[in-house]
Amino acid sequence: MAKNKLRRFADNATMDCVFQPNLETAMADSFPLKGNWHADYFKNDNPIIVELGCGKGEYAVGLGKLYPKRNYIGIDIKGARIWEGANEVRSLGLKNVAFVRAKIDYVHAFFAKAEVDEIWLTFSDPQPSKPNKRLSSKIFIDRYRQFLKPGGIIHLKTDSDVLFESTLEEIAEHGYEMIEHSWDLYKEMPEDLDQATREILTIRTHYETIFSAKGFKIKYCKFRIG
């Protein structure tokens, strides 16, 4: 297993779609693509959607295939997991998907003001004993404000009651705009939901497939932070 990880780490370094900024770069706010994703990487002005805690990149890659006129960036600290998505991007020749291997704590160091249109939080660690480390906590929301466009949307998909309930509480407490939410997505998916959103929500991550098979209900919410 260790040798396989090392091979994947080495392969990541050869792929144009994978960026691995070090801590010093993040701390110094000197990531070269910050503010330049459109011009220097994607070569277009299409919307940028970021998946935080992307794991194997199922959403970033799945959405990239569905919507070639949008750009997707998956961020995760686990290089061996990122390799899965990046390898698919390479195999398919996708030009609208990229990955950043980094801690999400420093996500604001990788994007300029109003550079990102949407954020996806897909099966994030619920951090049961550390609420401030949840990716929907105010600490992280304030970081997202630094690069999310005004009116930009945040999506959260989870199997965790703890994370989902705390997210709903954060939305209410801080006056974010709730757009959609469900405690049992696949049972309660609204009949009038537009086809595009329906297609997006049916993409399933590795962990979602596992959780669903075990009978866990999948929760979803979509909100704006203003």
C-alpha positions in Angstrom: 0.0 0.0 0.0 2.8 2.4 0.9 4.6 1.8 -2.4 1.3 2.4 -4.3 0.9 5.7 -2.5 4.4 6.7 -3.3 3.8 5.9 -7.0 0.6 8.0 -7.0 2.4 10.9 -5.3 5.1 10.8 -7.9 2.5 10.6 -10.7 0.6 13.6 -9.3 3.7 15.7 -9.8 3.7 14.9 -13.5 0.1 15.9 -14.1 -0.8 19.4 -15.4 -4.2 19.3 -13.6 -2.7 18.8 -10.1 -1.2 21.7 -8.0 0.6 21.0 -4.8 1.4 24.4 -3.1 3.5 24.1 0.0 2.6 25.7 3.4 5.1 28.5 2.8 3.3 29.5 -0.4 -0.1 29.5 1.3 1.2 31.5 4.2 2.9 34.0 2.0 -0.2 34.4 -0.2 2.0 33.7 -3.2 0.1 31.0 -5.1 0.6 32.0 -8.7 -2.9 30.9 -9.9 -4.7 33.1 -7.3 -6.7 35.5 -9.4 -5.4 33.9 -12.6 -7.3 30.6 -12.8 -9.4 31.8 -15.8 -6.5 33.3 -17.8 -3.6 31.0 -16.9 -5.2 27.5 -16.5 -8.7 27.2 -17.8 -8.2 29.7 -20.7 -11.8 30.8 -20.5 -14.2 33.0 -18.5 -16.6 30.2 -17.5 -17.8 29.9 -13.9 -15.5 28.3 -11.3 -16.9 25.7 -8.9 -14.8 24.4 -6.0 -15.3 21.1 -4.2 -13.8 21.1 -0.7 -12.7 17.8 0.8 -13.0 16.3 -2.7 -11.5 12.9 -1.8 -11.3 11.0 -5.1 -12.9 13.9 -7.0 -16.1 12.2 -8.0 -18.1 15.5 -8.0 -15.4 17.6 -9.6 -14.9 15.0 -12.4 -18.6 14.1 -12.7 -19.7 17.7 -13.0 -16.8 18.4 -15.3 -18.1 15.8 -17.7 -21.7 16.9 -17.4 -20.9 20.6 -17.8 -18.0 21.4 -20.1 -18.8 25.1 -20.0 -18.0 25.3 -16.3 -14.7 24.9 -14.5 -14.2 22.6 -11.5 -11.5 22.5 -8.9 -11.2 19.8 -6.2 -9.3 20.4 -3.0 -8.1 17.8 -0.6 -4.9 17.1 1.4 -4.9 13.4 0.5 -2.7 13.0 -2.5 -3.4 9.3 -3.1 -7.1 10.1 -3.3 -6.7 13.1 -5.5 -4.8 10.9 -7.9 -7.9 8.9 -8.6 -9.8 11.9 -10.0 -6.7 13.5 -11.6 -5.9 10.2 -13.4 -9.5 10.2 -14.8 -9.1 13.8 -15.9 -5.9 12.9 -17.7 -7.4 9.8 -19.3 -10.5 11.7 -20.6 -8.6 14.7 -21.6 -10.8 17.1 -19.6 -9.6 20.7 -19.7 -12.2 22.1 -17.2 -11.1 20.2 -14.1 -8.2 20.7 -11.8 -7.1 19.6 -8.3 -5.2 21.4 -5.5 -3.5 19.2 -2.8 -3.7 21.4 0.3 -5.3 21.8 3.7 -8.7 23.5 3.4 -7.7 25.8 6.3 -5.7 27.7 3.6 -8.3 27.7 0.9 -8.5 31.5 0.8 -4.9 31.6 -0.2 -5.7 30.0 -3.6 -8.4 32.2 -5.0 -8.8 36.0 -5.4 -11.9 38.1 -4.4 -15.0 37.0 -6.3 -13.1 34.4 -8.3 -15.3 31.4 -7.4 -19.0 31.0 -8.2 -20.0 28.0 -6.1 -18.7 25.7 -3.4 -19.5 22.1 -2.8 -19.0 20.4 0.6 -19.3 16.7 -0.1 -19.3 14.4 2.9 -17.0 16.6 4.9 -15.7 15.3 8.3 -18.5 16.2 10.8 -15.9 17.0 13.5 -18.3 15.9 16.3 -16.1 17.3 19.1 -14.7 20.3 17.2 -17.6 22.4 15.8 -15.3 25.2 14.7 -13.5 22.8 12.3 -16.7 22.0 10.4 -16.5 23.3 6.9 -19.9 25.0 7.3 -18.8 26.8 10.6 -18.6 30.6 10.6 -14.8 30.4 10.7 -14.8 28.7 7.3 -17.7 30.7 5.9 -15.7 33.9 6.6 -12.8 32.4 4.6 -15.1 31.6 1.7 -16.4 35.2 1.7 -12.9 36.2 0.6 -13.2 34.5 -2.8 -16.9 33.6 -3.3 -18.8 35.9 -5.6 -21.6 38.0 -4.0 -24.7 35.8 -4.3 -22.5 32.7 -4.7 -24.0 29.4 -3.6 -22.7 26.8 -1.1 -23.9 23.2 -1.4 -23.6 20.6 1.4 -24.2 16.9 1.0 -23.7 14.6 4.0 -24.8 11.5 5.8 -24.1 13.1 9.2 -27.0 14.3 11.3 -24.6 16.3 13.4 -23.0 18.2 10.5 -26.4 18.8 8.8 -28.1 20.0 11.9 -25.3 22.3 12.9 -25.2 23.7 9.3 -28.9 24.5 9.5 -28.3 26.2 12.8 -25.5 28.3 11.3 -27.7 29.3 8.4 -30.5 30.5 10.7 -28.1 32.1 13.3 -26.2 34.2 10.7 -29.0 35.0 8.4 -27.8 33.1 5.3 -30.4 32.5 2.6 -31.7 29.0 2.5 -32.5 27.9 -1.0 -33.1 24.1 -0.6 -32.8 21.5 2.1 -33.7 17.9 2.7 -33.1 15.4 5.5 -33.6 12.5 3.1 -32.6 13.7 -0.4 -33.3 10.6 -2.4 -36.7 10.1 -0.8 -37.8 13.7 -0.7 -36.2 15.2 -3.9 -38.7 17.8 -5.0 -40.7 16.9 -8.0 -40.3 20.4 -9.4 -36.5 20.4 -9.1 -34.9 21.5 -12.3 -33.3 18.8 -14.4 -29.8 20.3 -14.1 -29.9 20.2 -10.3 -31.4 16.7 -10.3 -28.5 15.5 -12.5 -26.0 17.1 -10.2 -27.5 15.6 -7.1 -27.5 12.1 -8.5 -23.7 12.0 -8.7 -22.5 9.8 -5.8 -19.1 9.9 -4.1 -17.3 6.8 -3.0 -18.3 7.4 0.6 -21.9 8.2 -0.3 -22.2 4.9 -2.0 -20.9 3.2 1.1 -23.2 5.2 3.5 -26.3 4.7 1.3 -25.7 0.9 1.2 -25.6 0.9 5.0 -29.0 2.7 5.1 -27.8 6.1 6.1 -30.0 9.0 4.8 -28.3 11.5 2.6 -28.9 15.1 3.6 -28.6 18.1 1.3 -28.8 21.9 1.6 -28.1 24.8 -0.7 -27.6 28.3 0.6 -26.2 31.8 0.0 -24.1 33.6 2.5 -24.8 37.1 0.9 
